[in-house]
Amino acid sequence: MIPLSLASCSDWLEVEMEDKIMEPVLFSNYAGYVSAINGVYLSLNEYYIDGQLINILDVMAQYYHVTDDNNHTYRLYQSFNFDDTSIESKNETLWNQAYSLIAHANTILDHLKEIGDTPLSQSQFNILRGEALAMRAMLHFDVLRRHGAIYVNNPDAESIPYQDDTSREIKPFLTNKVVMEKIINDLSEAASLLKDYDPVITEGVKDTQTEDNGVSSYDMSFRQLRLNYYAVQGLIARAYMWMGDKTNAYRIAKEIIAKANTEDLEVFPWVTSEQITSEGRPDLLFSPEIMFSMYNSLRSKYNSNTFASALSLNTRLTFYGTDKDNSKIALFYDYPNDYRRNQWEMADPPQGAEGDDEEPVGTSLYFTKYSDFTSGAIEATYRYIIPIIRMSEMYLIVAESTNDPNEAYDMLDAIRVHRNCPNLDRNGNLNNDILYEFAREMIGEGQLYFFYKRRQETFIISRTGEHNFNMPLSNYVWPIPESEISKRVQVGNK
């Protein structure tokens, strides 16, 4: 059974959060609050997965072999054709989805202003308000990372609106700097609220069913599926990196690394080789290390529609090449026994597939990171999760923000040893070493495009694996949807 769906998901989907008649019913008891916020968590799948956002971002990061001269599903995103009507429509849909989810979070927060106005205990109030604030900040941050100018180049550039209340009034566009201040403030308040009450700090992720009595069975369990204290802190570190504030990013990431895994309690332990190679249910997500993820009961469908070997080459998201030794894999993974390399398998070409000059007909590659179990117990949570933030990113943040090259390589090698890789040559190119480790860790998670944008990378890893793709900085800035601009013109509100 899905832990989150047990919390009245169907009820949530039938509730119009703007309907003020229904709100008193929904927020009349603790179960209603839990149902409301679980609905937002579950709806993240509609945005990131059903809305194809993660796929689009990874296509734009040039991970996959999507060429401009065929009819591949994602070819227009590959070439950053923002003026195409289909991309304009998708851009508008994603914008509206984000702000709809933000509106839901704001409705919950509107009922969590003062504990005395709720039927909640102090711990319930703090955790619910903390998670809702973090959700609002995270969603704004992802919109800003797409539509805002590169922050370090122009913090005063006009970016996006910040919707921080339930008012129906159109919010003005704010500068990069003001939006990031609001994001940091929301995340900081969330962390403060969670710090003394989140069981993840003292009990870990609690990835177990406690008892079968409905909503209250899961309110404090499965903390990887919620914006827990450490995940919020991780988002703050990510936000500071976006702003170019490496001092604060370093401080927070180091603190997470030191406190999340101690001798007494390993909250996010490194994945083991036994877990990765488990028969019929390999953990190719490295799930113990994930700090926050979506829970998607239809993940196998997402995999079969996106990466599966049965898909045609005009639909599948795959690496360039014909086999592991003659493909992007050979250039992308510097060590043949890298566990991350095992996220790729060989497939016979789908029936009717046609080759081209770049990739002749033959065997091809398919990505297995999100493949379903073929045997074993079905209750394992990692069967259904899709990562949003993971511990290895904290190590990468420290590596990039420290002033000590040896500490940077210590962080990179800490990741690599748990990926079955040798230590790096410390006389190499540190910036490139960080880039490649980030790219290997985050494939299929929609983060590499933002990494490139933050660092203003104009030459990135290409579809074929060479580090030679010319990336104009303009490719990193998504246009504001025309409908959003038009409604401001209509009301005279910029």
C-alpha positions as a Python dict, from the first residue, in 0.01 Angstrom:
ca = {
    (1, 'M'): (0, 0, 0),
    (2, 'I'): (119, 352, -70),
    (3, 'P'): (196, 530, 258),
    (4, 'L'): (86, 868, 133),
    (5, 'S'): (-221, 756, -54),
    (6, 'L'): (-359, 610, 265),
    (7, 'A'): (-398, 966, 385),
    (8, 'S'): (-720, 1043, 198),
    (9, 'C'): (-557, 1120, -138),
    (10, 'S'): (-884, 1064, -323),
    (11, 'D'): (-1056, 1308, -89),
    (12, 'W'): (-786, 1563, -160),
    (13, 'L'): (-827, 1536, -533),
    (14, 'E'): (-1198, 1611, -499),
    (15, 'V'): (-1142, 1919, -284),
    (16, 'E'): (-1105, 2256, -453),
    (17, 'M'): (-863, 2431, -222),
    (18, 'E'): (-998, 2771, -327),
    (19, 'D'): (-1345, 2669, -212),
    (20, 'K'): (-1383, 2847, 120),
    (21, 'I'): (-1691, 2641, 203),
    (22, 'M'): (-1491, 2317, 209),
    (23, 'E'): (-1186, 2450, 393),
    (24, 'P'): (-1340, 2448, 742),
    (25, 'V'): (-1429, 2081, 692),
    (26, 'L'): (-1084, 1984, 567),
    (27, 'F'): (-902, 2172, 842),
    (28, 'S'): (-1132, 2079, 1129),
    (29, 'N'): (-897, 1807, 1258),
    (30, 'Y'): (-542, 1679, 1236),
    (31, 'A'): (-627, 1414, 977),
    (32, 'G'): (-755, 1685, 745),
    (33, 'Y'): (-431, 1880, 765),
    (34, 'V'): (-230, 1565, 692),
    (35, 'S'): (-459, 1479, 402),
    (36, 'A'): (-415, 1828, 255),
    (37, 'I'): (-37, 1832, 264),
    (38, 'N'): (-12, 1472, 144),
    (39, 'G'): (-217, 1580, -156),
    (40, 'V'): (47, 1839, -244),
    (41, 'Y'): (325, 1580, -210),
    (42, 'L'): (145, 1340, -439),
    (43, 'S'): (71, 1616, -690),
    (44, 'L'): (443, 1675, -735),
    (45, 'N'): (432, 1371, -963),
    (46, 'E'): (186, 1544, -1194),
    (47, 'Y'): (428, 1836, -1223),
    (48, 'Y'): (771, 1674, -1241),
    (49, 'I'): (684, 1338, -1399),
    (50, 'D'): (349, 1352, -1582),
    (51, 'G'): (434, 1707, -1690),
    (52, 'Q'): (770, 1576, -1826),
    (53, 'L'): (967, 1848, -1648),
    (54, 'I'): (1250, 1623, -1530),
    (55, 'N'): (1285, 1470, -1876),
    (56, 'I'): (1285, 1810, -2047),
    (57, 'L'): (1553, 1946, -1813),
    (58, 'D'): (1776, 1642, -1869),
    (59, 'V'): (1727, 1662, -2246),
    (60, 'M'): (1833, 2028, -2230),
    (61, 'A'): (2139, 1920, -2031),
    (62, 'Q'): (2234, 1711, -2338),
    (63, 'Y'): (2235, 1380, -2150),
    (64, 'Y'): (2053, 1184, -2419),
    (65, 'H'): (2092, 1107, -2788),
    (66, 'V'): (1818, 1328, -2923),
    (67, 'T'): (1909, 1466, -3263),
    (68, 'D'): (1773, 1772, -3439),
    (69, 'D'): (1712, 1593, -3770),
    (70, 'N'): (1461, 1329, -3667),
    (71, 'N'): (1114, 1324, -3519),
    (72, 'H'): (1212, 1239, -3163),
    (73, 'T'): (955, 1336, -2902),
    (74, 'Y'): (1199, 1574, -2732),
    (75, 'R'): (1392, 1713, -3030),
    (76, 'L'): (1256, 2069, -2994),
    (77, 'Y'): (1368, 2082, -2632),
    (78, 'Q'): (1708, 1949, -2737),
    (79, 'S'): (1751, 2252, -2964),
    (80, 'F'): (1596, 2506, -2719),
    (81, 'N'): (1326, 2605, -2965),
    (82, 'F'): (1130, 2809, -2711),
    (83, 'D'): (927, 2982, -2985),
    (84, 'D'): (768, 2659, -3104),
    (85, 'T'): (396, 2652, -3022),
    (86, 'S'): (415, 2312, -2853),
    (87, 'I'): (697, 2426, -2625),
    (88, 'E'): (515, 2752, -2552),
    (89, 'S'): (214, 2546, -2448),
    (90, 'K'): (423, 2315, -2229),
    (91, 'N'): (599, 2613, -2073),
    (92, 'E'): (263, 2769, -1985),
    (93, 'T'): (132, 2441, -1844),
    (94, 'L'): (436, 2390, -1621),
    (95, 'W'): (417, 2751, -1500),
    (96, 'N'): (50, 2711, -1410),
    (97, 'Q'): (109, 2374, -1243),
    (98, 'A'): (381, 2521, -1023),
    (99, 'Y'): (173, 2814, -909),
    (100, 'S'): (-129, 2590, -853),
    (101, 'L'): (76, 2375, -616),
    (102, 'I'): (207, 2690, -449),
    (103, 'A'): (-154, 2805, -403),
    (104, 'H'): (-237, 2476, -232),
    (105, 'A'): (62, 2515, 1),
    (106, 'N'): (-50, 2871, 79),
    (107, 'T'): (-400, 2755, 164),
    (108, 'I'): (-255, 2510, 414),
    (109, 'L'): (-29, 2781, 555),
    (110, 'D'): (-329, 3014, 585),
    (111, 'H'): (-469, 2765, 836),
    (112, 'L'): (-138, 2734, 1019),
    (113, 'K'): (-75, 3093, 1122),
    (114, 'E'): (-125, 3047, 1497),
    (115, 'I'): (-133, 2719, 1684),
    (116, 'G'): (-419, 2847, 1899),
    (117, 'D'): (-640, 2861, 1592),
    (118, 'T'): (-585, 2494, 1511),
    (119, 'P'): (-671, 2157, 1670),
    (120, 'L'): (-302, 2063, 1658),
    (121, 'S'): (-34, 1982, 1913),
    (122, 'Q'): (289, 2181, 1904),
    (123, 'S'): (480, 1906, 1724),
    (124, 'Q'): (201, 1860, 1468),
    (125, 'F'): (180, 2234, 1405),
    (126, 'N'): (556, 2277, 1367),
    (127, 'I'): (602, 1986, 1132),
    (128, 'L'): (305, 2069, 912),
    (129, 'R'): (390, 2439, 890),
    (130, 'G'): (757, 2362, 834),
    (131, 'E'): (685, 2121, 550),
    (132, 'A'): (435, 2359, 384),
    (133, 'L'): (679, 2651, 399),
    (134, 'A'): (954, 2435, 252),
    (135, 'M'): (721, 2318, -24),
    (136, 'R'): (634, 2677, -117),
    (137, 'A'): (1001, 2774, -125),
    (138, 'M'): (1113, 2468, -322),
    (139, 'L'): (849, 2522, -590),
    (140, 'H'): (934, 2891, -629),
    (141, 'F'): (1302, 2803, -644),
    (142, 'D'): (1251, 2561, -932),
    (143, 'V'): (1047, 2820, -1124),
    (144, 'L'): (1317, 3080, -1063),
    (145, 'R'): (1593, 2844, -1174),
    (146, 'R'): (1417, 2802, -1508),
    (147, 'H'): (1293, 3154, -1578),
    (148, 'G'): (1533, 3379, -1390),
    (149, 'A'): (1854, 3529, -1526),
    (150, 'I'): (2178, 3370, -1410),
    (151, 'Y'): (2188, 3499, -1054),
    (152, 'V'): (2554, 3590, -1014),
    (153, 'N'): (2544, 3785, -1340),
    (154, 'N'): (2241, 3993, -1253),
    (155, 'P'): (2081, 3960, -909),
    (156, 'D'): (1872, 4271, -979),
    (157, 'A'): (1716, 4133, -1297),
    (158, 'E'): (1338, 4099, -1294),
    (159, 'S'): (1251, 3733, -1246),
    (160, 'I'): (923, 3581, -1123),
    (161, 'P'): (634, 3660, -884),
    (162, 'Y'): (649, 3520, -531),
    (163, 'Q'): (304, 3403, -421),
    (164, 'D'): (318, 3404, -42),
    (165, 'D'): (-50, 3438, 48),
    (166, 'T'): (-393, 3321, -67),
    (167, 'S'): (-488, 3651, -226),
    (168, 'R'): (-621, 3631, -580),
    (169, 'E'): (-444, 3956, -667),
    (170, 'I'): (-179, 3930, -935),
    (171, 'K'): (165, 3949, -776),
    (172, 'P'): (434, 4168, -935),
    (173, 'F'): (751, 4031, -1086),
    (174, 'L'): (1036, 4061, -836),
    (175, 'T'): (1410, 4073, -881),
    (176, 'N'): (1629, 3767, -856),
    (177, 'K'): (1761, 3893, -526),
    (178, 'V'): (1423, 3957, -364),
    (179, 'V'): (1287, 3619, -471),
    (180, 'M'): (1592, 3439, -331),
    (181, 'E'): (1559, 3630, -5),
    (182, 'K'): (1200, 3509, 23),
    (183, 'I'): (1304, 3152, -60),
    (184, 'I'): (1580, 3157, 202),
    (185, 'N'): (1345, 3309, 460),
    (186, 'D'): (1079, 3042, 402),
    (187, 'L'): (1335, 2761, 417),
    (188, 'S'): (1503, 2904, 726),
    (189, 'E'): (1172, 2931, 910),
    (190, 'A'): (1087, 2577, 801),
    (191, 'A'): (1418, 2446, 937),
    (192, 'S'): (1365, 2631, 1265),
    (193, 'L'): (1017, 2480, 1305),
    (194, 'L'): (1136, 2127, 1225),
    (195, 'K'): (1457, 2132, 1426),
    (196, 'D'): (1314, 2030, 1764),
    (197, 'Y'): (1027, 1812, 1642),
    (198, 'D'): (1120, 1622, 1328),
    (199, 'P'): (1176, 1254, 1422),
    (200, 'V'): (1425, 1220, 1137),
    (201, 'I'): (1684, 1381, 1366),
    (202, 'T'): (1655, 1126, 1647),
    (203, 'E'): (1496, 824, 1480),
    (204, 'G'): (1601, 840, 1115),
    (205, 'V'): (1373, 807, 813),
    (206, 'K'): (1140, 552, 982),
    (207, 'D'): (1080, 363, 660),
    (208, 'T'): (832, 124, 817),
    (209, 'Q'): (462, 89, 874),
    (210, 'T'): (391, 152, 1240),
    (211, 'E'): (31, 39, 1270),
    (212, 'D'): (-269, 10, 1045),
    (213, 'N'): (-500, 285, 1165),
    (214, 'G'): (-515, 527, 874),
    (215, 'V'): (-363, 873, 848),
    (216, 'S'): (-200, 884, 1190),
    (217, 'S'): (3, 572, 1111),
    (218, 'Y'): (218, 765, 868),
    (219, 'D'): (230, 1123, 986),
    (220, 'M'): (574, 1080, 1140),
    (221, 'S'): (705, 793, 925),
    (222, 'F'): (868, 773, 582),
    (223, 'R'): (1052, 1100, 635),
    (224, 'Q'): (1238, 1060, 304),
    (225, 'L'): (902, 1118, 136),
    (226, 'R'): (855, 1450, 316),
    (227, 'L'): (1046, 1774, 340),
    (228, 'N'): (1221, 1671, 658),
    (229, 'Y'): (1469, 1883, 851),
    (230, 'Y'): (1779, 1760, 665),
    (231, 'A'): (1613, 1794, 324),
    (232, 'V'): (1519, 2154, 406),
    (233, 'Q'): (1875, 2227, 512),
    (234, 'G'): (1994, 2070, 189),
    (235, 'L'): (1766, 2297, -10),
    (236, 'I'): (1911, 2596, 176),
    (237, 'A'): (2263, 2486, 81),
    (238, 'R'): (2148, 2443, -281),
    (239, 'A'): (1992, 2791, -273),
    (240, 'Y'): (2308, 2953, -139),
    (241, 'M'): (2510, 2785, -414),
    (242, 'W'): (2266, 2930, -667),
    (243, 'M'): (2335, 3276, -528),
    (244, 'G'): (2711, 3225, -538),
    (245, 'D'): (2730, 3236, -158),
    (246, 'K'): (2977, 2952, -118),
    (247, 'T'): (3057, 3041, 243),
    (248, 'N'): (2705, 2967, 367),
    (249, 'A'): (2658, 2676, 129),
    (250, 'Y'): (2978, 2516, 260),
    (251, 'R'): (2880, 2571, 624),
    (252, 'I'): (2537, 2411, 588),
    (253, 'A'): (2646, 2119, 369),
    (254, 'K'): (2931, 2036, 609),
    (255, 'E'): (2690, 2046, 901),
    (256, 'I'): (2451, 1807, 726),
    (257, 'I'): (2732, 1563, 648),
    (258, 'A'): (2852, 1574, 1010),
    (259, 'K'): (2512, 1545, 1180),
    (260, 'A'): (2303, 1326, 950),
    (261, 'N'): (2529, 1023, 984),
    (262, 'T'): (2692, 962, 1320),
    (263, 'E'): (2804, 656, 1513),
    (264, 'D'): (2473, 657, 1698),
    (265, 'L'): (2244, 707, 1399),
    (266, 'E'): (2295, 693, 1025),
    (267, 'V'): (1999, 878, 878),
    (268, 'F'): (2114, 864, 516),
    (269, 'P'): (2382, 590, 501),
    (270, 'W'): (2574, 508, 186),
    (271, 'V'): (2415, 239, -25),
    (272, 'T'): (2586, -101, -2),
    (273, 'S'): (2703, -325, -283),
    (274, 'E'): (2455, -588, -161),
    (275, 'Q'): (2167, -343, -208),
    (276, 'I'): (2286, -238, -552),
    (277, 'T'): (2320, -598, -676),
    (278, 'S'): (2015, -742, -501),
    (279, 'E'): (1864, -1014, -722),
    (280, 'G'): (1545, -901, -891),
    (281, 'R'): (1532, -572, -703),
    (282, 'P'): (1864, -387, -742),
    (283, 'D'): (1875, -47, -576),
    (284, 'L'): (2015, 156, -865),
    (285, 'L'): (1875, 474, -708),
    (286, 'F'): (2108, 438, -407),
    (287, 'S'): (1793, 503, -208),
    (288, 'P'): (1932, 509, 150),
    (289, 'E'): (2119, 827, 55),
    (290, 'I'): (1813, 1015, -71),
    (291, 'M'): (1712, 1302, 155),
    (292, 'F'): (1378, 1378, -13),
    (293, 'S'): (1191, 1214, -296),
    (294, 'M'): (857, 1188, -465),
    (295, 'Y'): (657, 869, -416),
    (296, 'N'): (518, 748, -748),
    (297, 'S'): (316, 427, -746),
    (298, 'L'): (316, 438, -1129),
    (299, 'R'): (693, 465, -1161),
    (300, 'S'): (707, 149, -1371),
    (301, 'K'): (473, 317, -1621),
    (302, 'Y'): (697, 625, -1625),
    (303, 'N'): (994, 399, -1696),
    (304, 'S'): (816, 208, -1972),
    (305, 'N'): (710, 535, -2138),
    (306, 'T'): (1052, 697, -2116),
    (307, 'F'): (1349, 461, -2092),
    (308, 'A'): (1237, 104, -2163),
    (309, 'S'): (1410, -106, -2427),
    (310, 'A'): (1076, -173, -2601),
    (311, 'L'): (1046, 193, -2701),
    (312, 'S'): (1149, 307, -3046),
    (313, 'L'): (1464, 512, -3080),
    (314, 'N'): (1247, 812, -3168),
    (315, 'T'): (1082, 797, -2827),
    (316, 'R'): (1331, 646, -2586),
    (317, 'L'): (1562, 866, -2381),
    (318, 'T'): (1892, 689, -2422),
    (319, 'F'): (2265, 744, -2456),
    (320, 'Y'): (2441, 771, -2790),
    (321, 'G'): (2605, 455, -2918),
    (322, 'T'): (2560, 89, -2998),
    (323, 'D'): (2704, -81, -2690),
    (324, 'K'): (2873, 8, -2361),
    (325, 'D'): (3219, 26, -2512),
    (326, 'N'): (3117, 220, -2823),
    (327, 'S'): (2894, 487, -2680),
    (328, 'K'): (2873, 788, -2454),
    (329, 'I'): (2902, 544, -2164),
    (330, 'A'): (3270, 489, -2235),
    (331, 'L'): (3340, 863, -2213),
    (332, 'F'): (3093, 948, -1938),
    (333, 'Y'): (3208, 690, -1682),
    (334, 'D'): (3582, 697, -1623),
    (335, 'Y'): (3592, 355, -1456),
    (336, 'P'): (3434, 39, -1603),
    (337, 'N'): (3323, -99, -1265),
    (338, 'D'): (3139, 217, -1159),
    (339, 'Y'): (2805, 113, -1006),
    (340, 'R'): (2644, 405, -1189),
    (341, 'R'): (2751, 250, -1518),
    (342, 'N'): (2530, -44, -1426),
    (343, 'Q'): (2229, 184, -1470),
    (344, 'W'): (2267, 110, -1842),
    (345, 'E'): (2188, -217, -2019),
    (346, 'M'): (2189, -340, -2378),
    (347, 'A'): (1872, -389, -2582),
    (348, 'D'): (1795, -532, -2922),
    (349, 'P'): (1668, -265, -3158),
    (350, 'P'): (1290, -224, -3149),
    (351, 'Q'): (1102, -363, -3445),
    (352, 'G'): (1092, -117, -3734),
    (353, 'A'): (1371, 103, -3594),
    (354, 'E'): (1563, 294, -3856),
    (355, 'G'): (1920, 409, -3825),
    (356, 'D'): (2084, 732, -3936),
    (357, 'D'): (2436, 852, -4000),
    (358, 'E'): (2505, 903, -3631),
    (359, 'E'): (2366, 578, -3494),
    (360, 'P'): (2339, 276, -3726),
    (361, 'V'): (2078, 10, -3664),
    (362, 'G'): (2205, -237, -3408),
    (363, 'T'): (2182, -303, -3039),
    (364, 'S'): (2116, 4, -2832),
    (365, 'L'): (2126, 120, -2473),
    (366, 'Y'): (1850, 167, -2222),
    (367, 'F'): (1850, 332, -1879),
    (368, 'T'): (1751, 113, -1583),
    (369, 'K'): (1763, 352, -1288),
    (370, 'Y'): (1382, 349, -1263),
    (371, 'S'): (1319, -7, -1374),
    (372, 'D'): (1067, -206, -1175),
    (373, 'F'): (1147, -510, -962),
    (374, 'T'): (1146, -844, -1138),
    (375, 'S'): (1123, -1041, -814),
    (376, 'G'): (1135, -992, -438),
    (377, 'A'): (908, -827, -186),
    (378, 'I'): (697, -545, -326),
    (379, 'E'): (679, -346, -2),
    (380, 'A'): (1021, -180, -42),
    (381, 'T'): (974, 196, -60),
    (382, 'Y'): (1255, 250, -309),
    (383, 'R'): (1054, 65, -572),
    (384, 'Y'): (843, 378, -617),
    (385, 'I'): (1059, 680, -537),
    (386, 'I'): (1205, 950, -763),
    (387, 'P'): (1477, 1162, -599),
    (388, 'I'): (1465, 1537, -553),
    (389, 'I'): (1768, 1588, -328),
    (390, 'R'): (2034, 1344, -209),
    (391, 'M'): (2329, 1334, 30),
    (392, 'S'): (2592, 1311, -243),
    (393, 'E'): (2491, 1663, -350),
    (394, 'M'): (2604, 1787, -8),
    (395, 'Y'): (2948, 1634, -70),
    (396, 'L'): (2958, 1797, -413),
    (397, 'I'): (2860, 2134, -264),
    (398, 'V'): (3145, 2111, -15),
    (399, 'A'): (3385, 2009, -295),
    (400, 'E'): (3287, 2311, -501),
    (401, 'S'): (3272, 2565, -220),
    (402, 'T'): (3581, 2480, -16),
    (403, 'N'): (3905, 2673, -57),
    (404, 'D'): (4108, 2358, 9),
    (405, 'P'): (4162, 2138, -302),
    (406, 'N'): (4247, 1840, -82),
    (407, 'E'): (3916, 1869, 102),
    (408, 'A'): (3742, 1895, -234),
    (409, 'Y'): (3898, 1571, -352),
    (410, 'D'): (3822, 1408, -18),
    (411, 'M'): (3454, 1481, -84),
    (412, 'L'): (3465, 1350, -441),
    (413, 'D'): (3652, 1037, -338),
    (414, 'A'): (3401, 975, -58),
    (415, 'I'): (3134, 947, -327),
    (416, 'R'): (3349, 744, -562),
    (417, 'V'): (3451, 481, -309),
    (418, 'H'): (3082, 405, -257),
    (419, 'R'): (3036, 384, -633),
    (420, 'N'): (3313, 123, -662),
    (421, 'C'): (3554, 371, -825),
    (422, 'P'): (3920, 451, -752),
    (423, 'N'): (4028, 786, -612),
    (424, 'L'): (4079, 1070, -855),
    (425, 'D'): (4416, 1211, -960),
    (426, 'R'): (4456, 1519, -741),
    (427, 'N'): (4664, 1686, -1006),
    (428, 'G'): (4370, 1687, -1247),
    (429, 'N'): (4114, 1951, -1333),
    (430, 'L'): (3906, 1993, -1016),
    (431, 'N'): (3622, 2184, -1183),
    (432, 'N'): (3580, 1915, -1445),
    (433, 'D'): (3604, 1641, -1186),
    (434, 'I'): (3321, 1802, -990),
    (435, 'L'): (3115, 1842, -1306),
    (436, 'Y'): (3148, 1479, -1410),
    (437, 'E'): (3072, 1343, -1063),
    (438, 'F'): (2764, 1565, -1047),
    (439, 'A'): (2650, 1450, -1392),
    (440, 'R'): (2695, 1082, -1303),
    (441, 'E'): (2506, 1118, -977),
    (442, 'M'): (2208, 1320, -1102),
    (443, 'I'): (2114, 1162, -1433),
    (444, 'G'): (1739, 1115, -1455),
    (445, 'E'): (1678, 1368, -1176),
    (446, 'G'): (1661, 1701, -1362),
    (447, 'Q'): (1947, 1877, -1183),
    (448, 'L'): (2239, 1893, -1430),
    (449, 'Y'): (2082, 2171, -1641),
    (450, 'F'): (2063, 2394, -1332),
    (451, 'F'): (2419, 2301, -1235),
    (452, 'Y'): (2539, 2420, -1576),
    (453, 'K'): (2332, 2737, -1555),
    (454, 'R'): (2456, 2827, -1208),
    (455, 'R'): (2819, 2786, -1321),
    (456, 'Q'): (2760, 2966, -1653),
    (457, 'E'): (2898, 2670, -1846),
    (458, 'T'): (2927, 2753, -2216),
    (459, 'F'): (3085, 2419, -2312),
    (460, 'I'): (2915, 2114, -2167),
    (461, 'I'): (2914, 1737, -2214),
    (462, 'S'): (2753, 1669, -2549),
    (463, 'R'): (2501, 1407, -2657),
    (464, 'T'): (2784, 1190, -2787),
    (465, 'G'): (2998, 1225, -2475),
    (466, 'E'): (3261, 1477, -2577),
    (467, 'H'): (3294, 1786, -2360),
    (468, 'N'): (3238, 2018, -2655),
    (469, 'F'): (2872, 2119, -2681),
    (470, 'N'): (2846, 2495, -2732),
    (471, 'M'): (2584, 2625, -2487),
    (472, 'P'): (2485, 2991, -2529),
    (473, 'L'): (2386, 3143, -2196),
    (474, 'S'): (2052, 3239, -2347),
    (475, 'N'): (1962, 2867, -2354),
    (476, 'Y'): (1946, 2873, -1975),
    (477, 'V'): (1661, 3124, -1947),
    (478, 'W'): (1308, 3007, -2018),
    (479, 'P'): (1069, 3279, -2138),
    (480, 'I'): (784, 3390, -1916),
    (481, 'P'): (462, 3246, -2067),
    (482, 'E'): (278, 3495, -2285),
    (483, 'S'): (-45, 3435, -2094),
    (484, 'E'): (127, 3544, -1773),
    (485, 'I'): (252, 3864, -1932),
    (486, 'S'): (-85, 3934, -2095),
    (487, 'K'): (-287, 3921, -1777),
    (488, 'R'): (-55, 4175, -1619),
    (489, 'V'): (-97, 4406, -1917),
    (490, 'Q'): (-473, 4375, -1881),
    (491, 'V'): (-470, 4489, -1520),
    (492, 'G'): (-181, 4732, -1559),
    (493, 'N'): (32, 4531, -1316),
    (494, 'K'): (388, 4461, -1417),
}
